[in-house]
Amino acid sequence: MSSVEIQPWIWIDAAQTFHALVDELSAQTRLAVDTESNSLHAYRERICLIQISTTQHDYLIDPLAIGDLSPLE
């Protein structure tokens, strides 16, 4: 058995915490990213959830609450 401690996910739904997360992510050497959308067949598709994992934490980002995601570019 591994002795790796699993950390709980971190919910990001405010601009201030989102910007702090972007700063933290820029220092990482490895990331895993996944997105969930309302459907690619909807009249106007929208990303409804962004999941980003580092070696330390898993982040769940609410893009509908944050709005401007351009800091991720």
Phi and psi in degrees as a GROMACS rama.xvg file:
@    title "Ramachandran Plot"
@    xaxis  label "Phi"
@    yaxis  label "Psi"
@TYPE xy
-83.2202  147.811  SER-2
-100.449  21.6057  SER-3
-70.6851  128.386  VAL-4
-88.26  126.658  GLU-5
-89.3699  124.16  ILE-6
-86.8279  147.646  GLN-7
-70.2327  157.262  PRO-8
-70.4077  160.189  TRP-9
-118.95  123.292  ILE-10
-87.9552  129.04  TRP-11
-120.201  113.366  ILE-12
-139.465  18.7665  ASP-13
-134.697  145.446  ALA-14
-57.734  -40.7875  ALA-15
-63.4773  -47.2199  GLN-16
-70.5813  -31.5688  THR-17
-63.1624  -45.5841  PHE-18
-64.6704  -37.5316  HIS-19
-64.9479  -38.8311  ALA-20
-64.3506  -43.5303  LEU-21
-58.8211  -41.4915  VAL-22
-61.0917  -43.1269  ASP-23
-65.6194  -42.0267  GLU-24
-65.974  -30.9066  LEU-25
-65.5808  -18.9143  SER-26
-91.2361  -4.40681  ALA-27
-84.4815  148.482  GLN-28
-95.8214  -19.2899  THR-29
-139.866  135.83  ARG-30
-137.303  152.164  LEU-31
-119.381  135.006  ALA-32
-129.699  138.26  VAL-33
-141.748  147.082  ASP-34
-129.109  155.131  THR-35
-125.8  136.982  GLU-36
-125.21  169.978  SER-37
-77.6802  -15.6468  ASN-38
143.669  138.241  SER-39
-77.0502  -4.60803  LEU-40
-104.423  4.65883  HIS-41
-75.5663  160.802  ALA-42
-54.7077  -47.6681  TYR-43
-133.184  103.913  ARG-44
-70.4038  149.384  GLU-45
-139.692  141.813  ARG-46
-76.5871  125.315  ILE-47
-104.931  -16.928  CYS-48
-158.33  138.207  LEU-49
-121.629  129.122  ILE-50
-114.669  124.776  GLN-51
-127.141  130.571  ILE-52
-119.951  138.735  SER-53
-111.093  -175.528  THR-54
-71.5191  -14.0929  THR-55
-106.053  -35.7283  GLN-56
-142.33  159.949  HIS-57
-115.964  128.826  ASP-58
-115.233  134.535  TYR-59
-111.884  117.111  LEU-60
-108.793  129.209  ILE-61
-94.6128  96.1181  ASP-62
-69.1285  -22.7269  PRO-63
-70.9155  -33.7166  LEU-64
-80.0131  -33.1161  ALA-65
-81.5917  -43.1475  ILE-66
86.3231  -83.8551  GLY-67
-83.5387  108.867  ASP-68
-100.81  9.19861  LEU-69
-58.8103  -25.7572  SER-70
-60.9205  -17.29  PRO-71
-77.8461  -12.4464  LEU-72
